[in-house]
Amino acid sequence: MAKQIRWETSLTAGKVRAKKEKKLILMDFYNNL
Amino acid sequence: MENNFIPIQIDFNKNKALVKRYAVKWTPTVIISDSDGNEHHRFVGYLPPEDFIAQIILGKGKVEFDLDRFEQAIQCFQEILVRYPKADAAPEAQYYLGVAKYKASHDPRELKLGLEVLQRDYPNSEWTKKAQVYALIP
C-alpha cells in the first residue's frame, strides 16, 4: 500500500519543518469546485 | 516525495494572502520553494504521474541550481533524463544540465555538448532554440 502523505496546511508550519528537516517545500494550491 | 519536500496543501479560496503573494490565478498550481518560501519552479494543471514526478524533480534541480549547488542540480537533471526521457520536463532538464555542468566546471564546451544532445533528442523543443546560441562556442 502506498504511504500516506502527511500534508501541512500552513506555510509557516511548513517552513519550520523544512528548515528543521533540511527539505524543500512543495505548495499545492487547490480549489474544490 | 516526502524524502525531499514538505508538502503543503493550500485552499485557493481560503488563503487569499498566499494566493496574492504567489500570484496564483488557477488551480492546481504547484510551486517548489526553498525552506524560506522563495519560489524556484511552478507548474499549472493536472499532469500524468510520470510528468508530475519529472516536474517535481526538475523543481528540486532548479532550487539546487539557484543555490549554486551544481553537483546536486546535475544529479536531479540527469535523473529526469534517465527515468523520464519522454516527459515534457526532459528538454528543460537537458538545457539546465548543460548549464549546471558549465557552472560547475567553467568549461563552455559543456554548453555546446548540451545543445548537441538537445538537437539530437529534442529537436522541436523551445529549449533547443534557447540553447542555439551555444553553437557559436568554438
Backbone of each chain as nested JSON, in Angstrom:
{
  "chains": [
    {"id": "A", "residues": [
      {"number": 1, "name": "MET", "atoms": {"N": [0.841, -1.198, 0.0], "CA": [0.0, 0.0, 0.0], "C": [0.878, 1.251, 0.0]}},
      {"number": 2, "name": "ALA", "atoms": {"N": [0.483, 2.26, -0.777], "CA": [1.271, 3.484, -0.83], "C": [1.23, 4.2, 0.518]}},
      {"number": 3, "name": "LYS", "atoms": {"N": [2.368, 4.846, 0.843], "CA": [2.451, 5.567, 2.102], "C": [1.597, 6.833, 2.026]}},
      {"number": 4, "name": "GLN", "atoms": {"N": [0.851, 7.07, 3.098], "CA": [0.007, 8.259, 3.16], "C": [0.877, 9.508, 3.276]}},
      {"number": 5, "name": "ILE", "atoms": {"N": [0.582, 10.52, 2.458], "CA": [1.345, 11.76, 2.534], "C": [0.842, 12.599, 3.704]}},
      {"number": 6, "name": "ARG", "atoms": {"N": [1.798, 13.123, 4.469], "CA": [1.436, 13.997, 5.583], "C": [1.466, 15.445, 5.085]}},
      {"number": 7, "name": "TRP", "atoms": {"N": [0.296, 15.952, 4.745], "CA": [0.203, 17.303, 4.206], "C": [0.152, 18.32, 5.33]}},
      {"number": 8, "name": "GLU", "atoms": {"N": [0.928, 19.376, 5.188], "CA": [0.76, 20.544, 6.048], "C": [-0.326, 21.416, 5.419]}},
      {"number": 9, "name": "THR", "atoms": {"N": [-0.93, 22.271, 6.222], "CA": [-1.906, 23.218, 5.672], "C": [-1.466, 24.661, 5.899]}},
      {"number": 10, "name": "SER", "atoms": {"N": [-0.338, 24.846, 6.573], "CA": [0.161, 26.187, 6.879], "C": [1.573, 26.338, 6.332]}},
      {"number": 11, "name": "LEU", "atoms": {"N": [1.802, 27.409, 5.572], "CA": [3.154, 27.66, 5.054], "C": [4.124, 27.937, 6.196]}},
      {"number": 12, "name": "THR", "atoms": {"N": [3.644, 28.641, 7.212], "CA": [4.513, 28.949, 8.354], "C": [5.015, 27.659, 9.013]}},
      {"number": 13, "name": "ALA", "atoms": {"N": [4.103, 26.747, 9.264], "CA": [4.494, 25.461, 9.867], "C": [5.374, 24.663, 8.907]}},
      {"number": 14, "name": "GLY", "atoms": {"N": [5.065, 24.757, 7.631], "CA": [5.85, 24.044, 6.623], "C": [7.28, 24.549, 6.558]}},
      {"number": 15, "name": "LYS", "atoms": {"N": [7.451, 25.855, 6.669], "CA": [8.797, 26.434, 6.631], "C": [9.611, 25.987, 7.853]}},
      {"number": 16, "name": "VAL", "atoms": {"N": [8.96, 25.924, 9.009], "CA": [9.655, 25.475, 10.222], "C": [10.131, 24.032, 10.043]}},
      {"number": 17, "name": "ARG", "atoms": {"N": [9.213, 23.187, 9.542], "CA": [9.595, 21.775, 9.32], "C": [10.676, 21.651, 8.258]}},
      {"number": 18, "name": "ALA", "atoms": {"N": [10.552, 22.454, 7.195], "CA": [11.527, 22.379, 6.099], "C": [12.93, 22.733, 6.587]}},
      {"number": 19, "name": "LYS", "atoms": {"N": [13.016, 23.749, 7.422], "CA": [14.335, 24.133, 7.95], "C": [14.878, 23.051, 8.88]}},
      {"number": 20, "name": "LYS", "atoms": {"N": [13.998, 22.558, 9.752], "CA": [14.425, 21.546, 10.722], "C": [14.866, 20.261, 10.034]}},
      {"number": 21, "name": "GLU", "atoms": {"N": [14.117, 19.856, 9.014], "CA": [14.387, 18.578, 8.344], "C": [15.255, 18.744, 7.103]}},
      {"number": 22, "name": "LYS", "atoms": {"N": [15.711, 20.001, 6.84], "CA": [16.567, 20.308, 5.682], "C": [15.919, 19.814, 4.379]}},
      {"number": 23, "name": "LYS", "atoms": {"N": [14.672, 20.248, 4.181], "CA": [13.931, 19.862, 2.987], "C": [13.438, 21.095, 2.243]}},
      {"number": 24, "name": "LEU", "atoms": {"N": [12.946, 20.87, 1.061], "CA": [12.321, 21.93, 0.274], "C": [10.818, 21.911, 0.54]}},
      {"number": 25, "name": "ILE", "atoms": {"N": [10.126, 22.847, -0.08], "CA": [8.675, 22.956, 0.127], "C": [7.954, 22.764, -1.201]}},
      {"number": 26, "name": "LEU", "atoms": {"N": [6.919, 21.952, -1.166], "CA": [6.034, 21.786, -2.322], "C": [4.662, 22.323, -1.933]}},
      {"number": 27, "name": "MET", "atoms": {"N": [4.261, 23.436, -2.563], "CA": [2.943, 24.014, -2.286], "C": [1.959, 23.595, -3.37]}},
      {"number": 28, "name": "ASP", "atoms": {"N": [0.85, 23.018, -2.956], "CA": [-0.189, 22.602, -3.898], "C": [-1.42, 23.472, -3.661]}},
      {"number": 29, "name": "PHE", "atoms": {"N": [-1.619, 24.462, -4.531], "CA": [-2.812, 25.301, -4.442], "C": [-3.956, 24.558, -5.135]}},
      {"number": 30, "name": "TYR", "atoms": {"N": [-5.013, 24.292, -4.374], "CA": [-6.138, 23.538, -4.934], "C": [-7.428, 24.318, -4.728]}},
      {"number": 31, "name": "ASN", "atoms": {"N": [-8.45, 23.859, -5.432], "CA": [-9.742, 24.538, -5.38], "C": [-10.828, 23.496, -5.51]}},
      {"number": 32, "name": "ASN", "atoms": {"N": [-11.667, 23.383, -4.515], "CA": [-12.81, 22.465, -4.611], "C": [-13.935, 23.154, -5.369]}},
      {"number": 33, "name": "LEU", "atoms": {"N": [-14.138, 22.734, -6.61], "CA": [-15.163, 23.394, -7.436], "C": [-16.56, 23.062, -6.93]}}
    ]},
    {"id": "B", "residues": [
      {"number": 1, "name": "MET", "atoms": {"N": [8.354, 11.465, -2.286], "CA": [8.24, 12.922, -2.281], "C": [8.621, 13.503, -0.928]}},
      {"number": 2, "name": "GLU", "atoms": {"N": [8.196, 12.818, 0.149], "CA": [8.457, 13.367, 1.479], "C": [9.915, 13.218, 1.91]}},
      {"number": 3, "name": "ASN", "atoms": {"N": [10.729, 12.492, 1.116], "CA": [12.152, 12.45, 1.421], "C": [12.81, 13.789, 1.15]}},
      {"number": 4, "name": "ASN", "atoms": {"N": [12.236, 14.529, 0.208], "CA": [12.857, 15.787, -0.215], "C": [12.023, 17.028, 0.088]}},
      {"number": 5, "name": "PHE", "atoms": {"N": [10.722, 16.848, 0.268], "CA": [9.832, 18.007, 0.36], "C": [8.934, 17.943, 1.596]}},
      {"number": 6, "name": "ILE", "atoms": {"N": [8.577, 19.13, 2.083], "CA": [7.446, 19.258, 2.989], "C": [6.257, 19.644, 2.111]}},
      {"number": 7, "name": "PRO", "atoms": {"N": [5.276, 18.755, 1.957], "CA": [4.136, 19.079, 1.095], "C": [3.077, 19.891, 1.851]}},
      {"number": 8, "name": "ILE", "atoms": {"N": [2.614, 20.943, 1.202], "CA": [1.621, 21.825, 1.831], "C": [0.437, 21.976, 0.88]}},
      {"number": 9, "name": "GLN", "atoms": {"N": [-0.755, 21.68, 1.366], "CA": [-1.967, 21.906, 0.579], "C": [-2.566, 23.248, 0.978]}},
      {"number": 10, "name": "ILE", "atoms": {"N": [-2.841, 24.073, -0.017], "CA": [-3.342, 25.423, 0.246], "C": [-4.655, 25.609, -0.509]}},
      {"number": 11, "name": "ASP", "atoms": {"N": [-5.72, 25.819, 0.254], "CA": [-7.046, 26.032, -0.345], "C": [-7.079, 27.409, -1.007]}},
      {"number": 12, "name": "PHE", "atoms": {"N": [-7.278, 27.407, -2.311], "CA": [-7.253, 28.647, -3.099], "C": [-8.25, 29.675, -2.568]}},
      {"number": 13, "name": "ASN", "atoms": {"N": [-9.381, 29.197, -2.088], "CA": [-10.448, 30.12, -1.669], "C": [-10.305, 30.613, -0.227]}},
      {"number": 14, "name": "LYS", "atoms": {"N": [-9.438, 29.987, 0.536], "CA": [-9.342, 30.331, 1.956], "C": [-8.004, 30.962, 2.347]}},
      {"number": 15, "name": "ASN", "atoms": {"N": [-7.114, 31.106, 1.403], "CA": [-5.776, 31.632, 1.721], "C": [-5.419, 32.759, 0.76]}},
      {"number": 16, "name": "LYS", "atoms": {"N": [-6.218, 33.82, 0.808], "CA": [-6.055, 34.892, -0.18], "C": [-4.682, 35.558, -0.099]}},
      {"number": 17, "name": "ALA", "atoms": {"N": [-4.114, 35.624, 1.1], "CA": [-2.801, 36.269, 1.228], "C": [-1.733, 35.485, 0.466]}},
      {"number": 18, "name": "LEU", "atoms": {"N": [-1.769, 34.143, 0.597], "CA": [-0.781, 33.325, -0.121], "C": [-1.061, 33.319, -1.625]}},
      {"number": 19, "name": "VAL", "atoms": {"N": [-2.35, 33.292, -1.975], "CA": [-2.723, 33.339, -3.397], "C": [-2.181, 34.623, -4.03]}},
      {"number": 20, "name": "LYS", "atoms": {"N": [-2.295, 35.733, -3.296], "CA": [-1.794, 37.012, -3.809], "C": [-0.265, 37.023, -3.825]}},
      {"number": 21, "name": "ARG", "atoms": {"N": [0.34, 36.557, -2.733], "CA": [1.807, 36.588, -2.635], "C": [2.462, 35.821, -3.783]}},
      {"number": 22, "name": "TYR", "atoms": {"N": [1.876, 34.659, -4.124], "CA": [2.475, 33.83, -5.172], "C": [1.791, 34.02, -6.528]}},
      {"number": 23, "name": "ALA", "atoms": {"N": [0.87, 34.997, -6.598], "CA": [0.194, 35.329, -7.859], "C": [-0.404, 34.097, -8.521]}},
      {"number": 24, "name": "VAL", "atoms": {"N": [-1.122, 33.308, -7.731], "CA": [-1.771, 32.109, -8.257], "C": [-3.123, 32.506, -8.844]}},
      {"number": 25, "name": "LYS", "atoms": {"N": [-3.357, 32.117, -10.088], "CA": [-4.585, 32.505, -10.776], "C": [-5.463, 31.324, -11.146]}},
      {"number": 26, "name": "TRP", "atoms": {"N": [-4.915, 30.125, -11.063], "CA": [-5.658, 28.951, -11.499], "C": [-5.172, 27.756, -10.706]}},
      {"number": 27, "name": "THR", "atoms": {"N": [-6.021, 26.745, -10.595], "CA": [-5.615, 25.551, -9.861], "C": [-5.765, 24.312, -10.754]}},
      {"number": 28, "name": "PRO", "atoms": {"N": [-5.023, 23.252, -10.461], "CA": [-3.968, 23.224, -9.456], "C": [-2.718, 23.975, -9.918]}},
      {"number": 29, "name": "THR", "atoms": {"N": [-2.107, 24.697, -8.998], "CA": [-0.785, 25.279, -9.211], "C": [0.142, 24.674, -8.176]}},
      {"number": 30, "name": "VAL", "atoms": {"N": [1.231, 24.111, -8.636], "CA": [2.23, 23.528, -7.736], "C": [3.477, 24.4, -7.779]}},
      {"number": 31, "name": "ILE", "atoms": {"N": [3.923, 24.836, -6.62], "CA": [5.107, 25.687, -6.515], "C": [6.159, 24.98, -5.678]}},
      {"number": 32, "name": "ILE", "atoms": {"N": [7.369, 24.936, -6.202], "CA": [8.502, 24.381, -5.456], "C": [9.305, 25.553, -4.912]}},
      {"number": 33, "name": "SER", "atoms": {"N": [9.497, 25.555, -3.605], "CA": [10.259, 26.642, -2.994], "C": [11.346, 26.088, -2.082]}},
      {"number": 34, "name": "ASP", "atoms": {"N": [12.27, 26.984, -1.726], "CA": [13.248, 26.61, -0.701], "C": [12.583, 26.719, 0.671]}},
      {"number": 35, "name": "SER", "atoms": {"N": [13.35, 26.473, 1.71], "CA": [12.754, 26.425, 3.052], "C": [12.332, 27.803, 3.555]}},
      {"number": 36, "name": "ASP", "atoms": {"N": [12.726, 28.866, 2.849], "CA": [12.272, 30.213, 3.207], "C": [11.001, 30.597, 2.452]}},
      {"number": 37, "name": "GLY", "atoms": {"N": [10.531, 29.724, 1.586], "CA": [9.331, 30.031, 0.818], "C": [9.615, 30.765, -0.478]}},
      {"number": 38, "name": "ASN", "atoms": {"N": [10.882, 30.889, -0.854], "CA": [11.222, 31.54, -2.122], "C": [10.966, 30.584, -3.284]}},
      {"number": 39, "name": "GLU", "atoms": {"N": [10.151, 31.035, -4.237], "CA": [9.768, 30.179, -5.361], "C": [10.927, 29.969, -6.339]}},
      {"number": 40, "name": "HIS", "atoms": {"N": [11.053, 28.705, -6.814], "CA": [12.068, 28.387, -7.816], "C": [11.477, 27.721, -9.058]}},
      {"number": 41, "name": "HIS", "atoms": {"N": [10.272, 27.174, -8.904], "CA": [9.67, 26.466, -10.042], "C": [8.173, 26.336, -9.791]}},
      {"number": 42, "name": "ARG", "atoms": {"N": [7.388, 26.392, -10.869], "CA": [5.952, 26.13, -10.729], "C": [5.411, 25.479, -11.985]}},
      {"number": 43, "name": "PHE", "atoms": {"N": [4.303, 24.78, -11.829], "CA": [3.564, 24.294, -12.982], "C": [2.085, 24.304, -12.643]}},
      {"number": 44, "name": "VAL", "atoms": {"N": [1.299, 24.455, -13.688], "CA": [-0.151, 24.619, -13.544], "C": [-0.853, 23.494, -14.297]}},
      {"number": 45, "name": "GLY", "atoms": {"N": [-1.896, 22.943, -13.697], "CA": [-2.708, 21.941, -14.37], "C": [-2.39, 20.528, -13.924]}},
      {"number": 46, "name": "TYR", "atoms": {"N": [-3.314, 19.626, -14.244], "CA": [-3.15, 18.22, -13.882], "C": [-2.201, 17.547, -14.858]}},
      {"number": 47, "name": "LEU", "atoms": {"N": [-1.311, 16.721, -14.35], "CA": [-0.34, 16.027, -15.187], "C": [-0.417, 14.526, -14.92]}},
      {"number": 48, "name": "PRO", "atoms": {"N": [-0.114, 13.705, -15.942], "CA": [0.025, 12.27, -15.698], "C": [1.166, 12.034, -14.706]}},
      {"number": 49, "name": "PRO", "atoms": {"N": [1.144, 10.891, -13.996], "CA": [2.131, 10.661, -12.924], "C": [3.585, 10.885, -13.34]}},
      {"number": 50, "name": "GLU", "atoms": {"N": [3.977, 10.377, -14.509], "CA": [5.392, 10.495, -14.891], "C": [5.773, 11.953, -15.13]}},
      {"number": 51, "name": "ASP", "atoms": {"N": [4.876, 12.722, -15.749], "CA": [5.167, 14.138, -15.975], "C": [5.169, 14.907, -14.658]}},
      {"number": 52, "name": "PHE", "atoms": {"N": [4.267, 14.531, -13.769], "CA": [4.21, 15.18, -12.455], "C": [5.518, 14.955, -11.706]}},
      {"number": 53, "name": "ILE", "atoms": {"N": [5.968, 13.712, -11.649], "CA": [7.211, 13.406, -10.922], "C": [8.397, 14.119, -11.568]}},
      {"number": 54, "name": "ALA", "atoms": {"N": [8.428, 14.128, -12.899], "CA": [9.535, 14.799, -13.589], "C": [9.558, 16.294, -13.26]}},
      {"number": 55, "name": "GLN", "atoms": {"N": [8.385, 16.912, -13.18], "CA": [8.324, 18.333, -12.829], "C": [8.816, 18.574, -11.4]}},
      {"number": 56, "name": "ILE", "atoms": {"N": [8.48, 17.653, -10.5], "CA": [8.921, 17.781, -9.107], "C": [10.449, 17.694, -9.023]}},
      {"number": 57, "name": "ILE", "atoms": {"N": [11.015, 16.732, -9.752], "CA": [12.482, 16.584, -9.736], "C": [13.129, 17.8, -10.394]}},
      {"number": 58, "name": "LEU", "atoms": {"N": [12.505, 18.284, -11.476], "CA": [13.022, 19.498, -12.128], "C": [13.023, 20.67, -11.144]}},
      {"number": 59, "name": "GLY", "atoms": {"N": [11.951, 20.779, -10.382], "CA": [11.875, 21.851, -9.396], "C": [12.989, 21.739, -8.36]}},
      {"number": 60, "name": "LYS", "atoms": {"N": [13.237, 20.521, -7.9], "CA": [14.331, 20.326, -6.938], "C": [15.662, 20.718, -7.57]}},
      {"number": 61, "name": "GLY", "atoms": {"N": [15.847, 20.302, -8.813], "CA": [17.089, 20.648, -9.505], "C": [17.266, 22.158, -9.648]}},
      {"number": 62, "name": "LYS", "atoms": {"N": [16.164, 22.863, -9.908], "CA": [16.262, 24.313, -10.067], "C": [16.543, 25.013, -8.742]}},
      {"number": 63, "name": "VAL", "atoms": {"N": [16.024, 24.476, -7.648], "CA": [16.393, 25.035, -6.333], "C": [17.893, 24.854, -6.12]}},
      {"number": 64, "name": "GLU", "atoms": {"N": [18.374, 23.63, -6.339], "CA": [19.805, 23.367, -6.135], "C": [20.649, 24.268, -7.038]}},
      {"number": 65, "name": "PHE", "atoms": {"N": [20.224, 24.421, -8.283], "CA": [20.944, 25.271, -9.233], "C": [20.969, 26.717, -8.743]}},
      {"number": 66, "name": "ASP", "atoms": {"N": [19.808, 27.221, -8.345], "CA": [19.716, 28.62, -7.906], "C": [20.54, 28.876, -6.654]}},
      {"number": 67, "name": "LEU", "atoms": {"N": [20.737, 27.835, -5.843], "CA": [21.523, 27.981, -4.613], "C": [22.995, 27.61, -4.838]}},
      {"number": 68, "name": "ASP", "atoms": {"N": [23.384, 27.512, -6.128], "CA": [24.783, 27.235, -6.509], "C": [25.266, 25.855, -6.07]}},
      {"number": 69, "name": "ARG", "atoms": {"N": [24.322, 24.932, -5.842], "CA": [24.723, 23.556, -5.514], "C": [24.64, 22.746, -6.805]}},
      {"number": 70, "name": "PHE", "atoms": {"N": [25.666, 22.951, -7.654], "CA": [25.572, 22.461, -9.026], "C": [25.651, 20.948, -9.135]}},
      {"number": 71, "name": "GLU", "atoms": {"N": [26.448, 20.3, -8.296], "CA": [26.54, 18.837, -8.389], "C": [25.187, 18.188, -8.047]}},
      {"number": 72, "name": "GLN", "atoms": {"N": [24.52, 18.727, -7.026], "CA": [23.19, 18.204, -6.68], "C": [22.187, 18.49, -7.796]}},
      {"number": 73, "name": "ALA", "atoms": {"N": [22.297, 19.674, -8.405], "CA": [21.409, 20.023, -9.514], "C": [21.623, 19.063, -10.684]}},
      {"number": 74, "name": "ILE", "atoms": {"N": [22.89, 18.789, -10.983], "CA": [23.216, 17.875, -12.091], "C": [22.571, 16.508, -11.853]}},
      {"number": 75, "name": "GLN", "atoms": {"N": [22.634, 16.03, -10.623], "CA": [22.025, 14.727, -10.306], "C": [20.524, 14.729, -10.597]}},
      {"number": 76, "name": "CYS", "atoms": {"N": [19.853, 15.822, -10.231], "CA": [18.408, 15.904, -10.48], "C": [18.114, 15.896, -11.982]}},
      {"number": 77, "name": "PHE", "atoms": {"N": [18.829, 16.72, -12.731], "CA": [18.552, 16.808, -14.171], "C": [18.852, 15.474, -14.86]}},
      {"number": 78, "name": "GLN", "atoms": {"N": [19.923, 14.82, -14.433], "CA": [20.246, 13.515, -15.022], "C": [19.185, 12.476, -14.674]}},
      {"number": 79, "name": "GLU", "atoms": {"N": [18.658, 12.55, -13.465], "CA": [17.626, 11.586, -13.056], "C": [16.4, 11.695, -13.97]}},
      {"number": 80, "name": "ILE", "atoms": {"N": [16.016, 12.915, -14.307], "CA": [14.875, 13.1, -15.21], "C": [15.175, 12.467, -16.565]}},
      {"number": 81, "name": "LEU", "atoms": {"N": [16.385, 12.723, -17.073], "CA": [16.72, 12.252, -18.423], "C": [16.838, 10.729, -18.482]}},
      {"number": 82, "name": "VAL", "atoms": {"N": [17.232, 10.113, -17.374], "CA": [17.36, 8.654, -17.339], "C": [15.998, 7.996, -17.108]}},
      {"number": 83, "name": "ARG", "atoms": {"N": [15.243, 8.532, -16.14], "CA": [13.99, 7.861, -15.739], "C": [12.778, 8.318, -16.542]}},
      {"number": 84, "name": "TYR", "atoms": {"N": [12.789, 9.582, -16.98], "CA": [11.612, 10.136, -17.667], "C": [12.01, 10.902, -18.93]}},
      {"number": 85, "name": "PRO", "atoms": {"N": [12.721, 10.255, -19.854], "CA": [13.225, 10.989, -21.032], "C": [12.123, 11.502, -21.95]}},
      {"number": 86, "name": "LYS", "atoms": {"N": [10.921, 10.948, -21.828], "CA": [9.822, 11.392, -22.692], "C": [8.906, 12.399, -22.006]}},
      {"number": 87, "name": "ALA", "atoms": {"N": [9.211, 12.75, -20.777], "CA": [8.387, 13.732, -20.062], "C": [8.578, 15.113, -20.679]}},
      {"number": 88, "name": "ASP", "atoms": {"N": [7.558, 15.95, -20.533], "CA": [7.663, 17.31, -21.067], "C": [8.77, 18.108, -20.379]}},
      {"number": 89, "name": "ALA", "atoms": {"N": [9.127, 17.714, -19.16], "CA": [10.184, 18.426, -18.423], "C": [11.58, 18.06, -18.921]}},
      {"number": 90, "name": "ALA", "atoms": {"N": [11.687, 16.999, -19.723], "CA": [13.015, 16.492, -20.075], "C": [13.863, 17.489, -20.879]}},
      {"number": 91, "name": "PRO", "atoms": {"N": [13.309, 18.161, -21.902], "CA": [14.17, 19.112, -22.635], "C": [14.7, 20.231, -21.736]}},
      {"number": 92, "name": "GLU", "atoms": {"N": [13.863, 20.73, -20.837], "CA": [14.328, 21.771, -19.91], "C": [15.42, 21.209, -19.0]}},
      {"number": 93, "name": "ALA", "atoms": {"N": [15.246, 19.946, -18.577], "CA": [16.273, 19.305, -17.741], "C": [17.586, 19.188, -18.517]}},
      {"number": 94, "name": "GLN", "atoms": {"N": [17.501, 18.844, -19.796], "CA": [18.718, 18.738, -20.61], "C": [19.391, 20.108, -20.756]}},
      {"number": 95, "name": "TYR", "atoms": {"N": [18.595, 21.139, -20.958], "CA": [19.127, 22.505, -21.066], "C": [19.875, 22.87, -19.777]}},
      {"number": 96, "name": "TYR", "atoms": {"N": [19.201, 22.672, -18.638], "CA": [19.816, 23.054, -17.364], "C": [20.976, 22.132, -16.99]}},
      {"number": 97, "name": "LEU", "atoms": {"N": [20.961, 20.898, -17.498], "CA": [22.095, 20.008, -17.243], "C": [23.363, 20.598, -17.858]}},
      {"number": 98, "name": "GLY", "atoms": {"N": [23.248, 21.069, -19.105], "CA": [24.408, 21.692, -19.753], "C": [24.871, 22.937, -19.011]}},
      {"number": 99, "name": "VAL", "atoms": {"N": [23.906, 23.744, -18.593], "CA": [24.249, 24.985, -17.889], "C": [24.884, 24.672, -16.53]}},
      {"number": 100, "name": "ALA", "atoms": {"N": [24.311, 23.716, -15.8], "CA": [24.855, 23.366, -14.482], "C": [26.261, 22.775, -14.608]}},
      {"number": 101, "name": "LYS", "atoms": {"N": [26.467, 21.968, -15.649], "CA": [27.815, 21.414, -15.856], "C": [28.806, 22.527, -16.171]}},
      {"number": 102, "name": "TYR", "atoms": {"N": [28.36, 23.499, -16.946], "CA": [29.226, 24.655, -17.235], "C": [29.535, 25.433, -15.952]}},
      {"number": 103, "name": "LYS", "atoms": {"N": [28.491, 25.675, -15.149], "CA": [28.69, 26.442, -13.917], "C": [29.631, 25.695, -12.954]}},
      {"number": 104, "name": "ALA", "atoms": {"N": [29.543, 24.358, -12.966], "CA": [30.392, 23.568, -12.066], "C": [31.827, 23.499, -12.553]}},
      {"number": 105, "name": "SER", "atoms": {"N": [32.02, 23.509, -13.877], "CA": [33.359, 23.277, -14.439], "C": [33.993, 24.525, -15.053]}},
      {"number": 106, "name": "HIS", "atoms": {"N": [33.158, 25.527, -15.37], "CA": [33.6, 26.728, -16.106], "C": [34.113, 26.378, -17.508]}},
      {"number": 107, "name": "ASP", "atoms": {"N": [33.702, 25.226, -18.0], "CA": [34.107, 24.801, -19.34], "C": [32.937, 25.053, -20.299]}},
      {"number": 108, "name": "PRO", "atoms": {"N": [33.06, 26.043, -21.189], "CA": [31.935, 26.382, -22.078], "C": [31.57, 25.271, -23.056]}},
      {"number": 109, "name": "ARG", "atoms": {"N": [32.469, 24.304, -23.224], "CA": [32.114, 23.191, -24.123], "C": [30.929, 22.393, -23.588]}},
      {"number": 110, "name": "GLU", "atoms": {"N": [30.696, 22.467, -22.276], "CA": [29.526, 21.775, -21.705], "C": [28.226, 22.341, -22.277]}},
      {"number": 111, "name": "LEU", "atoms": {"N": [28.218, 23.648, -22.54], "CA": [27.022, 24.259, -23.126], "C": [26.794, 23.74, -24.541]}},
      {"number": 112, "name": "LYS", "atoms": {"N": [27.88, 23.638, -25.288], "CA": [27.763, 23.156, -26.67], "C": [27.37, 21.674, -26.701]}},
      {"number": 113, "name": "LEU", "atoms": {"N": [27.934, 20.895, -25.783], "CA": [27.547, 19.475, -25.699], "C": [26.065, 19.347, -25.346]}},
      {"number": 114, "name": "GLY", "atoms": {"N": [25.618, 20.204, -24.453], "CA": [24.203, 20.189, -24.074], "C": [23.317, 20.497, -25.271]}},
      {"number": 115, "name": "LEU", "atoms": {"N": [23.724, 21.465, -26.073], "CA": [22.968, 21.794, -27.283], "C": [22.918, 20.606, -28.238]}},
      {"number": 116, "name": "GLU", "atoms": {"N": [24.039, 19.93, -28.4], "CA": [24.068, 18.791, -29.331], "C": [23.1, 17.689, -28.906]}},
      {"number": 117, "name": "VAL", "atoms": {"N": [22.998, 17.459, -27.606], "CA": [22.04, 16.456, -27.115], "C": [20.61, 16.947, -27.338]}},
      {"number": 118, "name": "LEU", "atoms": {"N": [20.382, 18.232, -27.088], "CA": [19.046, 18.786, -27.331], "C": [18.659, 18.635, -28.809]}},
      {"number": 119, "name": "GLN", "atoms": {"N": [19.579, 18.957, -29.69], "CA": [19.286, 18.859, -31.134], "C": [19.002, 17.417, -31.548]}},
      {"number": 120, "name": "ARG", "atoms": {"N": [19.709, 16.477, -30.919], "CA": [19.525, 15.055, -31.256], "C": [18.227, 14.491, -30.668]}},
      {"number": 121, "name": "ASP", "atoms": {"N": [17.971, 14.802, -29.379], "CA": [16.87, 14.144, -28.674], "C": [15.573, 14.954, -28.638]}},
      {"number": 122, "name": "TYR", "atoms": {"N": [15.705, 16.291, -28.703], "CA": [14.516, 17.147, -28.582], "C": [14.573, 18.266, -29.622]}},
      {"number": 123, "name": "PRO", "atoms": {"N": [14.629, 17.914, -30.91], "CA": [14.871, 18.93, -31.952], "C": [13.793, 20.003, -32.045]}},
      {"number": 124, "name": "ASN", "atoms": {"N": [12.581, 19.707, -31.603], "CA": [11.488, 20.681, -31.733], "C": [11.177, 21.439, -30.441]}},
      {"number": 125, "name": "SER", "atoms": {"N": [12.016, 21.292, -29.467], "CA": [11.745, 21.932, -28.175], "C": [12.154, 23.41, -28.167]}},
      {"number": 126, "name": "GLU", "atoms": {"N": [11.421, 24.193, -27.391], "CA": [11.811, 25.595, -27.204], "C": [13.172, 25.693, -26.538]}},
      {"number": 127, "name": "TRP", "atoms": {"N": [13.534, 24.668, -25.723], "CA": [14.816, 24.695, -25.019], "C": [15.977, 24.494, -25.984]}},
      {"number": 128, "name": "THR", "atoms": {"N": [15.714, 23.791, -27.085], "CA": [16.735, 23.653, -28.121], "C": [16.954, 25.004, -28.802]}},
      {"number": 129, "name": "LYS", "atoms": {"N": [15.859, 25.737, -29.025], "CA": [16.001, 27.092, -29.589], "C": [16.8, 27.985, -28.653]}},
      {"number": 130, "name": "LYS", "atoms": {"N": [16.487, 27.899, -27.361], "CA": [17.151, 28.764, -26.389], "C": [18.65, 28.476, -26.289]}},
      {"number": 131, "name": "ALA", "atoms": {"N": [19.024, 27.222, -26.589], "CA": [20.435, 26.834, -26.49], "C": [21.178, 27.059, -27.803]}},
      {"number": 132, "name": "GLN", "atoms": {"N": [20.443, 27.454, -28.855], "CA": [21.031, 27.539, -30.198], "C": [22.284, 28.403, -30.231]}},
      {"number": 133, "name": "VAL", "atoms": {"N": [22.302, 29.442, -29.442], "CA": [23.446, 30.372, -29.459], "C": [24.741, 29.684, -29.058]}},
      {"number": 134, "name": "TYR", "atoms": {"N": [24.646, 28.581, -28.326], "CA": [25.858, 27.892, -27.882], "C": [26.577, 27.206, -29.047]}},
      {"number": 135, "name": "ALA", "atoms": {"N": [25.917, 27.137, -30.2], "CA": [26.589, 26.588, -31.382], "C": [27.781, 27.454, -31.782]}},
      {"number": 136, "name": "LEU", "atoms": {"N": [27.792, 28.7, -31.338], "CA": [28.887, 29.623, -31.691], "C": [30.139, 29.376, -30.86]}},
      {"number": 137, "name": "ILE", "atoms": {"N": [30.001, 28.561, -29.815], "CA": [31.159, 28.277, -28.96], "C": [32.134, 27.396, -29.745]}},
      {"number": 138, "name": "PRO", "atoms": {"N": [33.417, 27.797, -29.8], "CA": [34.381, 27.008, -30.602], "C": [34.675, 25.638, -29.989]}}
    ]}
  ]
}
